[in-house]
Each structure stands twice: as structure tokens, then as C-alpha cells.
Amino acid sequence: MSRFIQLHLLVSYPPSNLNRDDTSGIFKAFVGDANRLRISSQSLKRAWRTSDEFEAAMGGHVGVRTKEMGIKIFNALQAKGIDEKKAREWAKLIASQFGKSKSDKKIENNQDLHVEQLVHFSPEEQTAIDALVAELASSGVAPTEEQLKLLSKPKQAVDIAMFGRMLASKPEFNMEAAVQVAHAITIHKVAVEDDYFTAVDDLNNTDEDSGSAHIGEAGFGAGVFYLYVCINSELLQRNLGDDAKLTKQSLHALVNAATKVSPTGKQNSFASRAYAAYALAEKGDQQPRSLAQAFLKPLTGADMLDRAVKELTKRVSNFDSVYGKCAENRNFFNVETGEGSLEELINFIVE
């Protein structure tokens, strides 16, 4: 398998607010002397790894990222008959193996059972926690130091292998991400618009008050986005315990999700779901490079997708001319022209 796999996607979104700040303002970037819409890499990665598509493909090999594992442990211990005081003490003790406890005092909503940092738990670690909970419920005795050694270097968690894990207090159990995802930007300049909306009270017959029951405002925009993903397939396989079959399965799941799954922001308001209109995959041992440079000059005109594909292919050719061949092999699909297919692209990547 080639060391690097690069994926270049063009996705056209209708009016949307896929990724927003705390005021519902849409994320932007100023590129090539023009405002662009932006979707953060964090938003993209979370949408992919938590999607039904990814879960269906990788069931049993997906971790969970949470501060609230202590609450889950506490509830499980109580459900097995351990009294509240012991359950709370033991749950905090177990959770603290993965990160510093948020508080030593019992506070509202079991906040004392939280850890300060989001922890990505692997399936192996979740299994070990469940086994310890069952053992403690059976013995009724507090966990020993040996029993509390629950952290492990993940080998079966595909999402951790791809996107990494950082534990500030236990760096020996960190994992370097094998998949790098760039912030997606529109290939053209965009003016962000305001969605001024109202809601009407269904029981208001307007005899006394004909006004709205609720008024709100949120930004939105539409555009064609360029997405770039770089995969170190050798690191991915090492992260997965040198399991070649699982590595291929995970690549299949990632590409399928990246081309078909949209971020979840404001989907109920805009239904802005979209599949990739164009995808280019490259394989080789050469140093990776993004093709975002193709869109430094914002594109204009009506035939946006066709022009975008031409700019990408021109940039690929120019990089090869200047630097030498930048990839050993390439494969693509183009929805506009009906060329290629997702299945062919995935088979090319996992060969």
C-alpha cells in the first residue's frame, strides 16, 4: 500500500449554516482577497465519525469521546446494587484514571463525576471498564491499584487511529492522528446573508394579538466547497495493530463518509445535505500537497463545477511539471459528466 492517500473533493451546498459560532454566525475565511464560507475540520471529522454510515461500516471499532464516563460508571454500579456513596467513590476513582476529576465535591448534575478533559475511550477500554464494574458489583470491594490499570494503547478504535488522541496526564497512551483534514472553503467569494425567521402560535386566533410568538435570526450562505484529506496509510495500519484487513475496512468507511455525509449544523432548517460532486484520489510515497492553490483566485460564472474541475486538473498537471510526478496513481469520479464511481474510487484506494 502507498504511504500517502490524498483525497480532493468538491461539494456543492445550497443555502446552509453547517458550522457556526455561539451567535449562530456562519464560519468564514478571507482567502485570495475574498470572503469565503468555511467548514472547520473538527466539524467535518465529527460528522463523519459519528455518522450512521461510519457506524454501520465500523460497528465495534468506534470509540466514544466524553467527559461523562464517570456518570455512566456510577449509574451502572448503582444498577447492580452498590449503594450511592460507594458507587460515587468508585466511579470517580475509575474515571480519574483517564483524566483529572473536575471536582472533589458533589455538585449539581453529577459534575463531580466528570473529568476536566474530553477523553476518547477505545472499545477495549470500554470493555475493560464494564468488566471491572461487574467485578466490583460481585465482590463489593473497592478496586485495587492493579484493577485500575484500564488505560491501553488503542488497537481496535478506528476513529482514534484516524484522528488521534491526546491525554495530558497520560501521554504514553496518546496516539498520533493518521488522517489530516483541512478546513473546507468555498472556491468563490460569498456574501453571508441573514435568515430572519418567525414562529406563529398555533392556538393564537389573532383576535387579540396577530404578532409572532418567536423571532430569530441566523446567517446562511451557499457555495461549492473544496475539501482536502491526507491519509498516512502506514501510520493508520500501525495505529490499528498492523491489522491490514481492518485498515482497508477503515479506509473504505472513511471515504464513503467523506463523500456522502454532511455536517449536521442547522440541517432541520436548511436540509442542506449533499454528496461530493467530484472526487480525486491520489496514492504515492511523495510528500503530500493540497490543491487549494487552484482557488486562490475566486471563481466566477455560472458553470462553477466544470470550471472548478478544470482548475484542479490544471493544478495537478502544473505541480507534476514543476516538482516531478506528485503521485504514483490517481482515480476520480465526476457527477457532472457521469464518469467513474464511488465504488471504483474506494477500490482504488484500498487496493
C-alpha positions in Angstrom: 0.0 0.0 0.0 1.2 3.5 -0.8 2.2 5.6 2.2 0.0 8.6 1.4 -3.5 8.7 0.1 -4.8 12.2 -0.7 -8.5 13.0 -1.3 -9.7 16.1 -3.1 -13.4 16.8 -3.0 -15.8 19.4 -4.5 -19.1 19.6 -2.7 -21.9 22.0 -3.6 -24.1 23.1 -0.7 -27.4 25.0 -1.2 -28.2 27.7 1.4 -26.9 26.4 4.7 -25.3 27.1 8.1 -23.3 23.9 8.6 -20.8 25.2 11.0 -21.5 28.3 13.2 -20.3 30.2 16.2 -22.0 30.9 19.5 -24.1 33.6 17.9 -25.3 31.4 15.0 -22.9 33.3 12.8 -21.6 31.3 9.9 -17.8 30.5 9.8 -15.8 32.4 7.2 -12.3 32.8 5.9 -10.6 35.6 4.0 -8.7 33.9 1.1 -7.4 35.4 -2.1 -8.8 38.9 -1.3 -12.3 37.5 -0.9 -14.6 36.3 1.8 -15.3 32.5 1.7 -17.5 30.2 3.6 -15.6 27.8 5.8 -16.4 24.4 7.4 -13.9 23.6 10.2 -12.0 20.3 10.1 -13.4 19.5 13.6 -16.9 19.7 12.3 -16.2 17.5 9.3 -14.4 14.8 11.3 -17.1 14.7 13.9 -19.8 14.4 11.3 -18.0 11.5 9.6 -17.0 9.5 12.6 -20.5 9.8 14.3 -22.5 9.2 11.2 -24.7 6.2 10.6 -22.6 5.3 7.5 -19.4 5.1 9.6 -21.1 3.2 12.5 -22.6 0.7 10.1 -19.3 0.0 8.5 -17.2 0.0 11.6 -19.5 -1.2 14.4 -17.5 -2.5 17.3 -14.4 -0.5 16.3 -15.6 3.0 17.2 -14.7 4.8 20.4 -16.6 7.3 22.4 -15.4 10.8 23.3 -16.8 12.1 26.6 -16.2 13.8 29.9 -19.0 11.8 31.5 -17.8 8.3 31.7 -17.8 8.6 35.5 -21.6 9.1 35.4 -22.1 6.0 33.2 -20.0 4.0 35.7 -21.8 5.4 38.7 -25.2 4.5 37.2 -24.0 1.0 36.2 -22.7 0.4 39.8 -26.0 1.6 41.3 -28.0 -0.5 38.9 -26.0 -3.5 40.1 -26.9 -2.8 43.8 -23.9 -0.8 45.0 -25.0 2.0 47.4 -24.7 5.6 46.3 -21.7 6.5 48.4 -19.6 3.6 47.3 -20.8 3.9 43.7 -19.8 7.6 43.6 -16.4 7.0 45.2 -15.5 4.1 42.9 -16.9 5.8 39.8 -14.7 8.9 40.5 -11.7 6.6 41.1 -12.1 4.7 37.8 -12.8 7.9 35.8 -9.8 9.6 37.3 -7.5 7.0 35.6 -8.3 8.7 32.3 -8.1 12.3 33.4 -8.2 14.7 36.4 -11.5 14.9 38.1 -13.4 18.1 37.6 -14.2 18.5 41.3 -13.7 16.7 44.6 -17.1 17.9 45.9 -20.5 16.6 44.9 -22.2 19.3 42.8 -25.3 19.6 40.7 -25.9 17.0 37.9 -23.1 14.8 39.0 -20.5 17.3 37.7 -18.1 15.8 40.3 -18.0 12.6 38.2 -16.8 14.5 35.1 -13.1 14.6 34.1 -11.8 18.0 33.0 -10.7 17.0 29.6 -12.6 15.2 26.8 -11.3 11.7 26.7 -11.6 9.4 23.7 -12.3 5.9 25.1 -11.4 3.0 22.8 -13.7 -0.1 22.6 -11.1 -2.1 24.5 -11.1 0.4 27.4 -14.9 0.5 27.5 -14.9 -3.3 27.7 -12.3 -3.2 30.5 -14.4 -0.7 32.4 -17.6 -2.8 32.0 -15.7 -5.9 33.2 -14.4 -4.0 36.3 -17.9 -2.7 37.1 -19.3 -6.3 37.0 -16.4 -7.5 39.2 -16.8 -4.7 41.8 -20.6 -5.3 41.9 -19.9 -9.0 42.6 -17.2 -8.6 45.2 -18.5 -5.4 46.9 -14.8 -4.4 47.5 -13.1 -1.2 46.3 -10.9 -1.6 43.2 -7.2 -2.3 43.7 -4.4 -0.4 42.1 -3.9 -3.2 39.7 -7.6 -3.3 38.7 -7.5 0.4 37.9 -4.9 -0.1 35.2 -7.5 0.4 32.5 -5.7 2.6 30.0 -4.2 0.9 27.0 -2.8 1.8 23.6 -5.8 1.5 21.3 -5.5 -1.0 18.5 -9.2 -1.5 17.5 -10.6 2.0 17.7 -10.7 3.2 14.1 -11.7 6.7 14.9 -8.8 7.2 17.3 -6.4 5.6 14.8 -7.6 8.1 12.2 -8.0 11.3 14.2 -5.7 10.7 17.2 -6.0 11.0 20.9 -4.3 13.3 23.5 -4.3 12.6 27.2 -2.5 15.4 29.0 -1.9 13.4 32.2 -1.0 10.1 30.4 0.9 11.0 27.3 2.2 7.4 26.9 -1.3 6.5 25.8 -1.6 9.3 23.2 -2.0 8.4 19.6 -0.8 10.4 16.6 -3.6 11.0 14.0 -3.1 9.2 10.7 -5.7 11.4 8.9 -5.3 15.1 8.4 -8.4 17.1 7.4 -8.2 20.7 6.1 -10.8 23.3 6.8 -13.1 23.3 3.7 -13.6 26.7 1.9 -15.7 27.8 -1.0 -13.9 28.2 -4.3 -15.6 31.5 -4.9 -16.4 34.6 -2.9 -19.5 34.6 -0.8 -21.8 37.2 0.8 -23.2 35.8 4.0 -27.0 36.6 4.3 -29.4 36.7 7.2 -32.2 34.3 7.7 -34.8 36.3 9.6 -37.5 33.9 10.8 -40.6 33.9 12.9 -42.8 31.3 14.5 -46.5 31.5 14.9 -48.5 30.2 17.9 -50.9 27.6 16.6 -53.5 28.4 19.3 -53.4 32.2 18.6 -56.5 33.1 16.5 -55.2 36.6 16.1 -58.3 38.2 17.7 -56.2 40.0 20.2 -52.6 39.5 19.1 -51.5 38.9 15.5 -47.8 39.1 16.2 -45.3 36.3 16.1 -44.7 34.1 19.1 -40.9 33.9 18.3 -38.5 35.8 16.2 -35.0 34.7 15.4 -32.1 35.4 13.1 -29.2 33.2 11.7 -26.7 33.6 9.0 -26.5 31.4 5.9 -24.7 31.0 2.6 -24.4 28.7 -0.4 -21.4 27.6 -2.3 -19.1 25.0 -3.8 -16.5 23.8 -1.2 -13.1 22.3 -1.7 -12.2 19.6 0.9 -8.8 18.1 1.3 -7.9 15.0 3.2 -4.5 13.4 3.7 -4.1 9.9 5.0 -0.9 8.3 6.1 -1.9 4.7 5.5 1.3 3.2 7.1 0.6 5.1 10.3 -3.0 4.1 10.2 -2.1 0.5 9.9 0.4 0.8 12.8 -2.3 2.5 14.9 -4.6 -0.4 14.2 -2.1 -3.0 15.5 -0.8 -3.8 11.9 -4.2 -5.3 11.0 -4.2 -4.9 7.2 -7.8 -6.1 6.9 -9.1 -3.6 9.5 -7.1 -0.8 7.8 -8.7 -1.4 4.4 -12.1 -1.6 6.1 -11.5 1.7 7.8 -10.3 3.4 4.6 -13.5 2.2 2.9 -15.6 3.7 5.7 -13.8 7.0 5.8 -14.0 7.6 2.0 -17.7 6.6 2.0 -18.5 9.0 4.8 -16.3 11.9 3.5 -18.1 11.8 0.1 -21.6 11.3 1.4 -22.0 12.8 5.0 -22.6 16.5 5.6 -22.0 18.4 8.9 -25.2 18.5 11.0 -25.4 22.2 11.6 -28.9 23.7 11.0 -29.9 20.7 8.9 -33.5 20.8 10.2 -33.7 24.4 9.0 -32.0 24.1 5.6 -31.9 20.4 4.7 -28.5 21.1 3.1 -27.3 17.5 2.6 -25.0 17.0 -0.3 -22.8 14.3 -1.9 -19.5 15.1 -3.4 -19.9 16.3 -7.0 -16.2 15.5 -7.8 -13.5 13.4 -6.1 -9.9 12.9 -7.0 -7.8 10.3 -5.1 -4.1 10.2 -5.3 -1.7 7.5 -4.0 2.1 7.5 -3.6 5.0 7.9 -1.3 5.6 11.5 -2.4 5.2 14.4 0.0 1.5 15.4 0.1 0.2 18.8 -1.0 -3.2 20.4 -1.1 -4.7 21.8 -4.3 -6.3 24.7 -2.6 -3.9 27.0 -4.5 -6.2 26.3 -7.6 -8.8 28.6 -6.0 -6.7 31.4 -4.6 -8.4 33.5 -7.4 -12.1 33.1 -6.6 -14.0 31.5 -9.5 -16.9 33.3 -11.1 -19.6 32.5 -13.6 -22.5 30.0 -13.8 -20.7 26.8 -14.8 -18.9 26.7 -11.4 -18.3 22.9 -11.0 -17.0 22.4 -14.5 -14.6 25.3 -14.1 -13.5 24.0 -10.7 -12.7 20.6 -12.1 -10.6 22.2 -14.8 -8.7 24.3 -12.3 -8.0 21.3 -10.1 -6.7 19.1 -13.0 -4.7 22.0 -14.3 -3.1 22.5 -10.9 -2.3 18.7 -10.7 -0.6 18.9 -14.1 1.4 22.0 -13.2 2.6 20.6 -9.9 3.8 17.5 -11.7 5.6 19.6 -14.3 7.4 21.7 -11.7 8.1 19.1 -9.0 8.0 15.9 -10.9 5.3 13.3 -10.5 3.5 14.1 -7.2 1.6 10.8 -7.0 2.1 7.4 -8.4 -1.6 6.7 -9.3 -4.8 8.7 -9.5 -8.5 7.9 -9.8 -11.6 10.2 -9.9 -15.3 10.4 -10.3 -17.3 13.3 -11.7 -21.1 13.5 -11.2 -21.4 16.3 -13.7 -20.1 14.1 -16.6 -21.1 10.8 -15.1 -17.5 9.5 -15.2 -16.2 7.0 -12.7 -18.0 5.8 -9.5 -17.6 5.9 -5.7 -17.1 2.1 -5.7 -14.2 2.3 -8.2 -12.6 5.2 -6.2 -12.8 3.2 -3.0 -11.4 0.0 -4.6 -8.5 2.1 -6.0 -7.7 3.5 -2.5 -7.9 0.2 -0.6 -6.0 -2.0 -3.2 
